[in-house]
Amino acid sequence: MIRSQKVHAQQAVRYLRGIGDGMCSHTSVPMLSNAITAYVTNYASKMFTSHTDDGEHVHSNDDQHTRDDDNNHEDQTDYEPFEVRIMKDIDGKLIRCNQVDDYIHRDEQLADVNFYDFIRCYQKERRQGGHFKEDGGYYARYKLLQPHPQHNTHMLIEVADTTMHRPTREKPPRVIGQSIPHRSNNEKHYFIFMLAHFLPFSATNPINVPHGDLQAPFES
C-alpha cells in the first residue's frame, strides 16, 4: 500500500527541503502558551492554600498535584515544541526574558489587553526601532516597566490596530509548548488556560482567584 502511494511534486520538494508537508494560509506568530499557563498555575496554586482557625497553613491535595494532574490529563501528542532562547544584556550577562515577562511588565496603558491580543497586536523592539504605519498613521509605543530586564533598552510597539476590521500587519498567534486542553479531560487546567490567555492581568494586578476557585473568575 505504501509503495503505491503517490506524492505530489510540490510535496516532494517540501520534504527534500526539510519544510514538512504543511502549508500555512497565514503568517502566524508563536505564542508561549505553556509559559503563560505555568505562570498562572503557579500563582493559582498559592491560592489553594487554606488557613485553619488557629492560623496554621493547610495545603490541599490539588496544590500538591496540580502539575502532575495537568500533564496526565492533557493530550500532549500533537503540539509545537517550545524553544528556549538565551539572551544577554549590554554587559554580556545572561538574562531571563520571554513573552510572559513582556506581558506582565507591560505599560499600564495596556492594562486591559489580554495575553492573546498582546501577542497578536504588539511586539518588542529596541528603542531605536522603526515605526509601523497603517491607514490611521503611526502606531503608539509603550514602556516596559521595572523589573523587566530590558525596560531601559526596549519598548512595546503596536503593530496591529485592533479597531480596524482587517489590520494589514495582524498575525494570528499559534499555541506553542502544549496543546489546547479540553474541558471534559481536565476542567481545572482548561480554566487556567482560558484565564491565562483571555483575562487581562499583570505583575501588579494579578488574577483574583478567591480561595483557589478557578471557576469564579472564569464564569465572570
N, CA and C of each residue as an Amber inpcrd file, in Angstrom:
protein
   660
   0.8340000  -1.2030000   0.0000000   0.0000000   0.0000000   0.0000000
   0.8730000   1.2590000   0.0000000   1.9640000   1.2060000   0.7790000
   2.8560000   2.3580000   0.8170000   3.5440000   2.5460000  -0.5280000
   3.8790000   1.4150000  -1.1950000   4.5640000   1.5020000  -2.4850000
   3.7120000   2.1800000  -3.5420000   2.4020000   1.9850000  -3.4550000
   1.5030000   2.5410000  -4.4630000   1.0830000   3.9740000  -4.1520000
   1.5440000   4.5230000  -3.0210000   1.1770000   5.8880000  -2.6550000
   1.8890000   6.8860000  -3.5620000   1.1460000   7.8620000  -4.0420000
   1.7060000   8.8690000  -4.9240000   1.9450000  10.1700000  -4.1470000
   3.0760000  10.7870000  -4.3900000   3.4360000  12.0360000  -3.7310000
   3.4950000  13.1330000  -4.7680000   2.7800000  14.2210000  -4.5070000
   2.7660000  15.3540000  -5.4250000   4.1530000  15.9840000  -5.4910000
   4.4790000  16.5500000  -6.6310000   5.8070000  17.1370000  -6.8320000
   6.0970000  18.2290000  -5.8090000   5.1100000  19.0970000  -5.5340000
   5.3160000  20.1610000  -4.5480000   5.5690000  19.5800000  -3.1570000
   4.8420000  18.5090000  -2.8270000   5.0310000  17.8620000  -1.5340000
   6.4150000  17.2340000  -1.4430000   6.8740000  16.6160000  -2.5230000
   8.2010000  16.0040000  -2.5360000   9.2950000  17.0450000  -2.3490000
   9.1470000  18.1980000  -2.9970000  10.1380000  19.2660000  -2.8630000
  10.1890000  19.7670000  -1.4250000   9.0280000  19.8960000  -0.7810000
   8.9890000  20.3590000   0.6050000   9.6850000  19.3610000   1.5240000
   9.5020000  18.0670000   1.2610000  10.1950000  17.0410000   2.0420000
  11.7040000  17.1570000   1.8740000  12.1490000  17.3360000   0.6260000
  13.5830000  17.4170000   0.3480000  14.2160000  18.6400000   1.0040000
  13.4500000  19.7160000   1.1130000  13.9580000  20.9400000   1.7380000
  13.7940000  20.9310000   3.2520000  13.1880000  19.8580000   3.7770000
  13.0200000  19.7440000   5.2200000  11.9650000  20.6530000   5.7970000
  11.0250000  21.0870000   4.9780000   9.9860000  22.0170000   5.4320000
   8.8000000  21.2840000   6.0330000   8.5390000  20.0590000   5.5660000
   7.3600000  19.3430000   6.0240000   6.2430000  19.4470000   5.0030000
   5.1180000  18.8170000   5.3020000   4.0410000  18.7840000   4.3120000
   2.9100000  19.7480000   4.6250000   3.1240000  20.6520000   5.5550000
   2.0850000  21.6300000   5.8910000   2.3170000  22.9540000   5.2040000
   1.2570000  23.5460000   4.6780000   1.3350000  24.8610000   4.0310000
   0.3610000  25.7950000   4.7330000   0.8970000  26.8270000   5.3840000
   0.0650000  27.7490000   6.1710000  -0.6240000  28.7670000   5.2680000
  -1.8750000  29.0500000   5.5870000  -2.6120000  30.0570000   4.8370000
  -2.2870000  31.4650000   5.3090000  -1.7710000  31.5950000   6.5750000
  -1.4360000  32.8990000   7.1310000  -0.0690000  32.8310000   7.8060000
   0.5850000  33.9670000   7.8480000   1.7960000  34.0770000   8.6490000
   1.3800000  34.2490000  10.1040000   1.8960000  33.3890000  10.9590000
   1.4900000  33.4240000  12.3590000   2.6610000  33.8200000  13.2470000
   2.3630000  34.0900000  14.5060000   3.3840000  34.4530000  15.4780000
   3.3070000  33.4530000  16.6250000   4.4480000  32.9380000  17.0870000
   4.4190000  31.9550000  18.1830000   3.9300000  32.5830000  19.4870000
   3.0990000  31.8670000  20.2120000   2.5600000  32.3120000  21.4910000
   2.9270000  31.2670000  22.5450000   3.7230000  31.6580000  23.5310000
   4.2320000  30.7170000  24.5250000   3.1410000  30.3540000  25.5290000
   2.2140000  29.5370000  25.0720000   1.0810000  29.1630000  25.9110000
   1.5150000  28.3630000  27.1240000   2.5260000  27.5060000  26.9560000
   2.9690000  26.7140000  28.1040000   3.5620000  27.6000000  29.1910000
   4.2580000  28.6670000  28.8030000   4.8990000  29.5580000  29.7760000
   3.8630000  30.3850000  30.5330000   2.8830000  30.9550000  29.8200000
   1.8770000  31.7810000  30.4990000   0.9540000  30.9150000  31.3480000
   0.6710000  29.6900000  30.8920000  -0.1610000  28.7850000  31.6770000
   0.5690000  28.3520000  32.9460000   1.8690000  28.0920000  32.8320000
   2.6590000  27.7220000  34.0120000   2.7060000  28.8740000  35.0090000
   2.7950000  30.1100000  34.5190000   2.8250000  31.2770000  35.4110000
   1.5230000  31.3780000  36.1920000   0.3890000  31.2450000  35.5030000
  -0.9030000  31.3470000  36.1720000  -1.1270000  30.1520000  37.1040000
  -0.6870000  28.9650000  36.6730000  -0.8120000  27.7810000  37.5230000
  -0.0340000  27.9680000  38.8180000   1.1690000  28.5400000  38.6990000
   1.9960000  28.8080000  39.8710000   1.2780000  29.7360000  40.8390000
   0.6980000  30.7960000  40.2840000   0.0080000  31.7620000  41.1330000
  -1.2540000  31.1550000  41.7360000  -2.0190000  30.4190000  40.9310000
  -3.2600000  29.8250000  41.4150000  -2.9870000  28.7800000  42.4950000
  -1.8540000  28.0820000  42.3930000  -1.5140000  27.0720000  43.3870000
  -1.3850000  27.6800000  44.7740000  -0.8890000  28.9110000  44.8350000
  -0.7670000  29.5850000  46.1280000  -2.1460000  29.8690000  46.7210000
  -3.1270000  30.0840000  45.8330000  -4.4660000  30.3730000  46.3090000
  -5.1670000  29.1340000  46.8510000  -4.6290000  27.9420000  46.5290000
  -5.2230000  26.7180000  47.0410000  -4.8760000  26.5000000  48.5120000
  -3.9240000  27.2990000  49.0240000  -3.5250000  27.1750000  50.4170000
  -4.6300000  27.7520000  51.3010000  -5.1190000  26.9650000  52.2210000
  -6.1800000  27.4170000  53.1250000  -5.6280000  27.5880000  54.5350000
  -6.3280000  28.3620000  55.3690000  -5.9120000  28.6350000  56.7340000
  -6.9190000  28.0220000  57.7060000  -6.4090000  27.3460000  58.7400000
  -7.2760000  26.8430000  59.7870000  -7.5760000  27.9630000  60.7680000
  -8.4310000  27.7140000  61.7190000  -8.8220000  28.7390000  62.6870000
  -7.6590000  29.2060000  63.5500000  -6.6790000  28.3330000  63.8100000
  -5.5510000  28.7210000  64.6610000  -4.3950000  29.2970000  63.8560000
  -4.6080000  29.5240000  62.5470000  -3.6080000  30.1960000  61.7340000
  -2.6220000  29.2800000  61.0590000  -2.7460000  27.9510000  61.2170000
  -1.8280000  27.0410000  60.5610000  -2.1600000  26.9330000  59.0850000
  -1.1520000  26.7120000  58.2790000  -1.3320000  26.5680000  56.8430000
  -1.6300000  25.1150000  56.5140000  -2.6910000  24.8940000  55.7640000
  -3.0370000  23.5470000  55.3360000  -3.1190000  23.5430000  53.8280000
  -2.3580000  22.6780000  53.1780000  -2.3150000  22.6220000  51.7320000
  -3.2340000  21.5140000  51.2390000  -4.0200000  21.8370000  50.2480000
  -4.9250000  20.8440000  49.6960000  -4.1820000  19.9000000  48.7710000
  -4.7920000  18.7720000  48.4470000  -4.1830000  17.8220000  47.5280000
  -4.0140000  18.4290000  46.1490000  -4.9390000  19.3430000  45.7830000
  -4.8300000  19.9950000  44.4710000  -3.5320000  20.7760000  44.3670000
  -3.1280000  21.4170000  45.4880000  -1.9040000  22.2130000  45.4760000
  -0.6800000  21.3360000  45.2490000  -0.7260000  20.0960000  45.7650000
   0.4390000  19.2290000  45.6640000   0.5300000  18.5420000  44.3110000
  -0.6130000  18.3370000  43.6600000  -0.6110000  17.5280000  42.4520000
  -1.1100000  18.2830000  41.2250000  -1.1370000  19.6070000  41.2920000
  -1.6810000  20.3850000  40.1820000  -0.9770000  20.0790000  38.8690000
   0.3690000  20.1770000  38.8540000   1.1080000  19.9980000  37.6150000
   1.0530000  18.5630000  37.1210000   1.1000000  17.5910000  38.0710000
   1.0390000  16.1880000  37.6720000  -0.2890000  15.8530000  37.0300000
  -1.3900000  16.3480000  37.6230000  -2.7110000  16.0660000  37.0690000
  -2.8600000  16.6740000  35.6950000  -2.3250000  17.8950000  35.5350000
  -2.4370000  18.5580000  34.2370000  -1.7070000  17.7590000  33.1660000
  -0.5200000  17.2840000  33.4760000   0.2500000  16.5440000  32.4930000
  -0.3820000  15.1950000  32.1810000  -1.0270000  14.5720000  33.1800000
  -1.6190000  13.2620000  32.9630000  -2.8720000  13.3350000  32.1120000
  -3.6520000  14.4220000  32.2580000  -4.9250000  14.5030000  31.5640000
  -4.8340000  15.1830000  30.2190000  -3.8470000  16.0390000  30.0420000
  -3.7610000  16.8100000  28.8010000  -3.1900000  15.9680000  27.6710000
  -3.7790000  16.0950000  26.5190000  -3.2860000  15.3720000  25.3480000
  -2.0980000  16.1120000  24.7720000  -0.9060000  15.5670000  24.9770000
   0.3230000  16.2140000  24.5330000   0.9210000  15.5170000  23.3180000
   0.0850000  14.8700000  22.5250000   0.5930000  14.1110000  21.3930000
   0.7990000  14.9660000  20.1540000   0.2450000  16.1650000  20.1240000
   0.3180000  16.9690000  18.9170000   0.4230000  18.4400000  19.2810000
   1.6480000  18.9230000  19.4380000   1.8570000  20.3350000  19.7200000
   3.2430000  20.7460000  19.2500000   3.4010000  22.0370000  19.0160000
   4.6890000  22.5640000  18.5730000   5.5820000  22.7760000  19.7840000
   6.7930000  22.2120000  19.7910000   7.6590000  22.3000000  20.9700000
   8.1230000  23.7220000  21.2440000   8.4450000  23.9710000  22.4960000
   8.9140000  25.2640000  22.9600000  10.4310000  25.3430000  22.8350000
  10.9300000  26.3860000  22.1840000  12.3640000  26.5750000  22.0200000
  12.8530000  27.6460000  22.9880000  13.9030000  27.3260000  23.7230000
  14.4670000  28.2590000  24.6900000  15.4910000  29.1510000  23.9950000
  15.3200000  30.4650000  24.1420000  16.2720000  31.4200000  23.5750000
  17.1170000  32.0060000  24.6900000  18.4360000  31.9780000  24.5190000
  19.3480000  32.5420000  25.5090000  19.6280000  33.9910000  25.1340000
  19.3850000  34.8990000  26.0730000  19.5720000  36.3250000  25.8190000
  20.5830000  36.8870000  26.8150000  21.2020000  37.9980000  26.4370000
  22.1350000  38.6590000  27.3380000  21.9450000  40.1700000  27.2420000
  22.3080000  40.8530000  28.3260000  22.1530000  42.3040000  28.3640000
  23.3770000  42.9800000  27.7580000  23.4140000  44.3050000  27.8560000
  24.5140000  45.0520000  27.2390000  25.8550000  44.7740000  27.9190000
  25.8110000  44.2440000  29.1370000  27.0410000  43.9030000  29.8530000
  27.4860000  42.4640000  29.6020000  26.7180000  41.7370000  28.7800000
  27.0720000  40.3700000  28.4680000  26.5500000  39.3390000  29.4500000
  25.7280000  39.7650000  30.3970000  25.1800000  38.8330000  31.3880000
  23.9100000  38.1840000  30.8380000  23.7560000  36.8960000  31.1250000
  22.5700000  36.1780000  30.6780000  21.3470000  36.6680000  31.4430000
  20.2420000  36.8340000  30.7270000  19.0140000  37.3150000  31.3520000
  17.8550000  36.3920000  30.9820000  16.8780000  36.3230000  31.8760000
  15.6620000  35.5660000  31.6130000  14.6190000  36.5420000  31.1050000
  14.1690000  36.3340000  29.8850000  13.2220000  37.2780000  29.2960000
  12.4520000  36.5890000  28.1820000  11.1300000  36.4950000  28.3290000
  10.3040000  35.9080000  27.2860000   8.9850000  36.6570000  27.2000000
   8.0250000  36.1170000  26.4830000   6.7520000  36.7960000  26.2790000
   6.0030000  37.0330000  27.5870000   6.1600000  36.1250000  28.5390000
   5.4720000  36.2890000  29.8220000   6.0020000  37.5180000  30.5450000
   7.3240000  37.6970000  30.5730000   7.9110000  38.8840000  31.1940000
   7.4520000  40.1480000  30.4810000   7.4160000  40.1100000  29.1480000
   6.9450000  41.2740000  28.3890000   5.5030000  41.6120000  28.7500000
   4.6960000  40.5880000  28.9350000   3.2680000  40.8120000  29.1970000
   3.0030000  41.3170000  30.6160000   3.5460000  40.6490000  31.6090000
   3.2180000  41.0240000  32.9870000   3.8640000  42.3450000  33.4000000
   4.8990000  42.7940000  32.6580000   5.5530000  44.0710000  32.9660000
   5.2820000  45.1030000  31.8690000   4.1440000  44.9990000  31.2150000
   3.8060000  45.9410000  30.1460000   3.3340000  47.2760000  30.7350000
   3.2670000  48.2610000  29.8610000   2.8180000  49.6010000  30.2280000
   1.4160000  49.5520000  30.8280000   1.1620000  50.4270000  31.8190000
  -0.1500000  50.4680000  32.4710000  -1.2550000  50.8710000  31.5040000
  -0.8880000  51.5290000  30.3990000  -1.8910000  51.8900000  29.3900000
  -2.4640000  50.6600000  28.6880000  -1.7710000  49.5340000  28.7990000
  -2.2260000  48.2890000  28.1770000  -2.8240000  47.3390000  29.2110000
  -3.3110000  47.8910000  30.3140000  -3.8240000  47.0690000  31.4130000
  -5.0060000  46.2010000  30.9890000  -5.7920000  46.6580000  30.0240000
  -6.9880000  45.9240000  29.6010000  -6.7240000  44.9420000  28.4610000
  -5.4700000  44.7690000  28.0820000  -5.1240000  43.8630000  26.9760000
  -4.8260000  42.4720000  27.5260000  -5.4950000  41.4610000  26.9900000
  -5.2030000  40.1020000  27.4310000  -3.9790000  39.5480000  26.6900000
  -3.5050000  38.3890000  27.1370000  -2.2700000  37.8300000  26.5870000
  -2.4070000  37.4980000  25.1020000  -3.5490000  36.9680000  24.6950000
  -3.7590000  36.6100000  23.2960000  -3.6580000  37.8570000  22.4060000
  -4.3530000  38.9270000  22.7630000  -4.3060000  40.1550000  21.9750000
  -2.9410000  40.8310000  22.0700000  -2.2620000  40.6460000  23.2040000
  -0.9250000  41.2160000  23.3560000   0.0370000  40.6050000  22.3380000
  -0.0030000  39.2840000  22.1930000   0.8660000  38.6090000  21.2200000
   0.4440000  38.9600000  19.7990000  -0.8460000  39.1130000  19.5890000
  -1.3800000  39.3660000  18.2470000  -1.0800000  40.7830000  17.7670000
  -1.0940000  41.7490000  18.6590000  -1.0710000  43.1510000  18.2360000
   0.1570000  43.9440000  18.6720000   1.0190000  43.3670000  19.4980000
   2.1720000  44.1250000  19.9970000   3.4410000  43.2930000  19.8740000
   4.5470000  43.9800000  19.7030000   5.8270000  43.2960000  19.6790000
   6.8900000  44.1720000  20.3240000   7.9400000  43.5230000  20.8040000
   9.0090000  44.2370000  21.4950000  10.0870000  44.6290000  20.5020000
  10.5400000  45.8570000  20.5960000  11.5960000  46.3620000  19.7190000
  12.5690000  47.1960000  20.5400000  13.7750000  47.3420000  20.0240000
  14.7170000  48.2690000  20.6510000  14.1840000  49.6940000  20.5220000
  14.6210000  50.5460000  21.3910000  14.0940000  51.9120000  21.4260000
  14.3220000  52.6580000  20.1240000  15.3850000  52.3190000  19.3890000
  15.6350000  52.9840000  18.1170000  14.9790000  52.2450000  16.9600000
  14.0510000  51.3290000  17.2600000  13.3980000  50.5520000  16.2190000
  12.5200000  51.4050000  15.3220000  12.0690000  50.8320000  14.2140000
  11.2820000  51.5690000  13.2380000   9.8440000  51.7710000  13.6620000
   9.1560000  52.6510000  12.9480000   7.7460000  52.9160000  13.1780000
   6.9180000  52.0400000  12.2450000   5.7780000  51.6010000  12.7300000
   4.8620000  50.8170000  11.9060000   3.6540000  51.6790000  11.5950000
   3.2030000  51.6350000  10.3650000   2.1620000  52.5460000   9.9310000
   1.0960000  51.8030000   9.1420000  -0.1730000  52.1860000   9.3900000
  -1.2920000  51.7430000   8.5740000  -2.0840000  52.9790000   8.1690000
  -3.3470000  52.7810000   7.8030000  -4.1350000  53.9010000   7.3080000
  -4.3030000  55.0000000   8.3510000  -4.3290000  54.6110000   9.6300000
  -4.5830000  55.5930000  10.6830000  -3.3650000  56.3570000  11.1370000
  -2.2040000  56.1240000  10.5530000  -0.9880000  56.8190000  10.9510000
  -0.0530000  55.9020000  11.7090000   0.9130000  56.5020000  12.4140000
   1.8980000  55.7230000  13.1490000   1.2840000  55.1460000  14.4060000
   1.7140000  53.9370000  14.7370000   1.1900000  53.2760000  15.9230000
   1.9030000  53.7610000  17.1830000   1.2200000  53.6000000  18.2920000
   1.7480000  54.0620000  19.5750000   2.8430000  53.1350000  20.0870000
   3.6850000  53.6860000  20.9440000   4.7290000  52.9300000  21.6200000
   4.4550000  52.9470000  23.1150000   4.8660000  51.8750000  23.7700000
   4.5750000  51.7400000  25.1940000   5.8250000  51.2610000  25.9260000
   5.8680000  51.5730000  27.2120000   7.0340000  51.2510000  28.0270000
   6.9700000  49.8220000  28.5560000   8.1340000  49.2920000  28.8490000
   8.2630000  48.0850000  29.6590000   8.6220000  48.5320000  31.0670000
   7.9010000  48.0440000  32.0440000   8.0620000  48.5120000  33.4140000
   9.0800000  47.6670000  34.1780000   9.6810000  48.2640000  35.1690000
  10.5580000  47.5200000  36.0640000   9.7270000  46.4860000  36.8290000
  10.3020000  45.3140000  37.1280000  11.7140000  44.9160000  36.9780000
  12.0250000  44.1610000  35.6830000  11.3570000  44.4890000  34.5820000
  11.6830000  43.8380000  33.3170000  13.1500000  44.0910000  32.9900000
  13.9160000  43.0480000  32.6680000  15.3660000  43.2230000  32.4560000
  15.7220000  44.1090000  31.2700000  14.7560000  44.3890000  30.3790000
  15.0500000  45.2220000  29.2080000  14.2530000  46.5310000  29.2230000
  13.8280000  46.9700000  30.3820000  12.9850000  48.1700000  30.4350000
  13.7330000  49.4270000  30.0110000  15.0710000  49.4130000  30.0730000
  15.8640000  50.5770000  29.6680000  16.2280000  50.5680000  28.1910000
  16.1520000  49.4130000  27.5460000  16.6460000  49.3040000  26.1740000
  15.5580000  48.9880000  25.1490000  14.4020000  48.4800000  25.5990000
  13.3610000  48.0600000  24.6720000  12.0200000  48.7040000  25.0190000
  11.1190000  48.6380000  24.0720000   9.7520000  49.1290000  24.2930000
   8.7920000  48.2670000  23.4750000   7.5110000  48.4480000  23.7530000
   6.4690000  47.7110000  23.0400000   5.8780000  48.5880000  21.9540000
   5.6660000  48.0080000  20.7850000   5.1030000  48.7420000  19.6560000
   3.8270000  48.0510000  19.1960000   2.8050000  48.8370000  18.9890000
   1.5520000  48.3020000  18.4640000   1.7170000  48.1020000  16.9580000
   1.5830000  46.8590000  16.5120000   1.7930000  46.5540000  15.0970000
   0.4970000  46.1920000  14.3800000  -0.6000000  46.0980000  15.1240000
  -1.8980000  45.8110000  14.5090000  -2.9670000  46.5600000  15.2950000
  -3.7020000  47.3850000  14.6160000  -4.7470000  48.1790000  15.2510000
  -5.9860000  47.3060000  15.4420000  -6.3500000  47.0540000  16.6920000
  -7.4900000  46.1760000  16.9710000  -8.8220000  46.7940000  16.5780000
  -8.8540000  48.1170000  16.3640000 -10.1070000  48.7590000  15.9820000
 -10.4030000  48.6090000  14.4970000  -9.3880000  48.2090000  13.7280000
  -9.5930000  48.0320000  12.2970000 -10.1880000  46.6580000  12.0270000
 -11.0070000  46.5600000  10.9890000 -11.6540000  45.2950000  10.6640000
 -10.6400000  44.2520000  10.2190000  -9.6870000  44.6370000   9.3820000
  -8.6620000  43.7100000   8.9100000  -7.3050000  44.4170000   8.8920000
  -6.6170000  44.4830000  10.0420000  -5.2980000  45.1210000  10.0740000
  -4.3260000  44.3990000   9.1400000  -3.5400000  45.1570000   8.4010000
  -2.6620000  44.5540000   7.3990000  -1.4960000  43.8060000   8.0310000
  -1.0710000  44.2200000   9.2250000   0.0880000  43.6020000   9.8530000
  -0.3050000  42.5630000  10.9100000  -1.5780000  42.2830000  11.0550000
  -2.0250000  41.3370000  12.0750000  -1.5500000  39.9270000  11.7520000
  -1.0090000  39.2490000  12.7810000  -0.5710000  37.8660000  12.6400000
  -1.2570000  37.0310000  13.7180000  -2.0400000  36.0370000  13.3390000
  -2.7160000  35.2160000  14.3430000  -1.7150000  34.4250000  15.1690000
  -1.8850000  34.3800000  16.4830000  -0.9730000  33.5950000  17.3300000
  -1.1990000  32.1000000  17.1570000  -0.1440000  31.3380000  17.3650000
  -0.2650000  29.8830000  17.3720000   0.2870000  29.3440000  18.6960000
  -0.3890000  28.3770000  19.2290000  -0.0520000  27.8320000  20.5400000
   1.2690000  27.0630000  20.4710000   2.1710000  27.3640000  21.4060000
   3.4810000  26.7370000  21.4690000   3.6510000  26.0310000  22.8160000
   4.2410000  24.8390000  22.7850000   4.6400000  24.1570000  24.0110000
   3.5950000  23.2630000  24.6300000   2.3770000  23.3020000  24.1480000
   1.3260000  22.4440000  24.6670000   0.1620000  22.4590000  23.7060000
  -0.7610000  21.5580000  23.9080000  -1.9840000  21.5720000  23.1210000
  -3.0620000  22.3080000  23.9050000  -4.1270000  22.6910000  23.2320000
  -5.2330000  23.3660000  23.9030000  -6.0240000  22.3250000  24.6950000
  -6.1560000  22.4990000  26.0010000  -6.8130000  21.4700000  26.8200000
  -8.3130000  21.4090000  26.5690000  -8.8860000  20.2340000  26.7930000
 -10.3240000  20.0360000  26.6860000 -10.9460000  20.1040000  28.0780000
 -12.0570000  20.7750000  28.1630000 -12.7220000  20.9170000  29.4630000
 -13.1460000  19.5670000  30.0280000 -13.5310000  18.6490000  29.1590000
 -14.0020000  17.3420000  29.6150000 -12.8670000  16.4860000  30.1780000
 -11.6170000  16.7460000  29.7600000 -10.4830000  15.9680000  30.2420000
  -9.9440000  16.4770000  31.5740000  -9.8040000  17.7710000  31.6950000
  -9.2640000  18.3710000  32.9140000  -9.8360000  19.7760000  33.0340000
 -10.8940000  19.9100000  33.7930000 -11.6070000  21.1850000  33.8780000
 -10.7420000  22.2790000  34.4800000  -9.9470000  21.9180000  35.4900000
  -9.1120000  22.9190000  36.1550000  -8.0610000  23.4870000  35.1970000
  -7.4000000  22.6170000  34.4490000  -6.3870000  23.0900000  33.5110000
  -7.0320000  23.8820000  32.3710000  -8.2400000  23.5090000  31.9910000
  -8.9680000  24.2640000  30.9720000  -9.2450000  25.6840000  31.4620000
  -9.6890000  25.8150000  32.7140000  -9.9400000  27.1360000  33.2850000
  -8.6670000  27.9670000  33.2970000  -7.5600000  27.3500000  33.7410000
  -6.2910000  28.0790000  33.8220000  -5.8420000  28.5380000  32.4400000
  -5.9610000  27.6730000  31.4490000  -5.5480000  28.0260000  30.0890000
  -6.3580000  29.2230000  29.5790000  -7.6710000  29.1790000  29.7520000
  -8.5240000  30.2570000  29.2510000  -8.2920000  31.5600000  30.0110000
  -8.1520000  31.4780000  31.3240000  -7.8900000  32.6810000  32.1130000
  -6.5460000  33.2860000  31.7440000  -5.5340000  32.4350000  31.5560000
  -4.1980000  32.9260000  31.2290000  -4.1610000  33.6550000  29.8950000
  -4.9780000  33.2210000  28.9470000  -4.9360000  33.7930000  27.6050000
  -5.9160000  34.9390000  27.3840000  -7.0530000  34.9400000  28.0880000
  -8.1200000  35.8780000  27.7300000  -8.5820000  36.7880000  28.8650000
  -7.9950000  36.6690000  30.0460000  -8.3100000  37.5830000  31.1420000
  -7.1060000  38.4730000  31.4010000  -7.2270000  39.7940000  31.2470000
  -6.0710000  40.6800000  31.4630000  -5.5710000  40.6110000  32.9090000
  -4.2610000  40.5700000  33.0730000  -3.6380000  40.6070000  34.3860000
  -2.2000000  41.0650000  34.2040000  -1.5410000  41.3580000  35.2900000
  -0.1470000  41.7980000  35.2410000   0.5250000  41.4400000  36.5570000
   1.7960000  41.8070000  36.6800000   2.5300000  41.5200000  37.9120000
   1.9600000  42.3120000  39.0810000   1.4760000  43.5180000  38.8130000
   0.9140000  44.3600000  39.8790000  -0.5920000  44.2000000  40.0250000
  -1.2400000  43.5750000  39.0440000  -2.6860000  43.3430000  39.1030000
  -2.9820000  41.8980000  38.7270000  -2.6810000  40.9510000  39.6270000
  -2.8170000  39.5290000  39.3090000  -4.2720000  39.0930000  39.2050000
  -4.4700000  37.8960000  38.6890000  -5.8090000  37.3300000  38.5960000
  -6.3440000  37.0700000  39.9980000  -7.5640000  37.4880000  40.2350000
  -8.2000000  37.2710000  41.5310000  -8.8110000  35.8750000  41.5710000
  -8.2130000  34.9990000  42.3600000  -8.6960000  33.6230000  42.4840000
  -9.0950000  33.3930000  43.9440000 -10.3080000  33.7770000  44.3390000
 -10.7150000  33.6380000  45.7450000 -10.7880000  32.1830000  46.1830000
 -10.0080000  31.8550000  47.2210000  -9.9880000  30.5110000  47.7980000
  -9.6140000  29.4420000  46.7480000  -8.8860000  29.8420000  45.7260000
  -8.4760000  28.8780000  44.7080000  -9.5640000  28.4170000  43.7990000
 -10.6990000  29.1200000  43.7810000 -11.8300000  28.7270000  42.9290000
 -11.6240000  29.3050000  41.5350000 -11.1250000  28.4900000  40.6280000
 -10.8280000  28.9510000  39.2740000 -12.0860000  29.2220000  38.4560000
 -13.1760000  28.5800000  38.8090000 -14.3960000  28.7340000  38.0180000
 -15.0190000  30.1070000  38.2180000 -14.8120000  30.7160000  39.3930000
 -15.4140000  32.0140000  39.6830000 -14.9780000  33.0960000  38.7090000
 -13.6580000  33.3440000  38.5580000 -13.2510000  34.3640000  37.5780000
 -13.5290000  33.9270000  36.1520000 -13.5210000  32.6180000  35.8910000
 -13.8070000  32.1340000  34.5340000 -15.2470000  32.4430000  34.1410000
 -16.1870000  32.1760000  35.0380000 -17.6000000  32.4110000  34.7410000
 -17.9230000  33.9000000  34.6800000 -17.1780000  34.7100000  35.4430000
 -17.4580000  36.1420000  35.4510000 -16.8590000  36.8530000  34.2460000
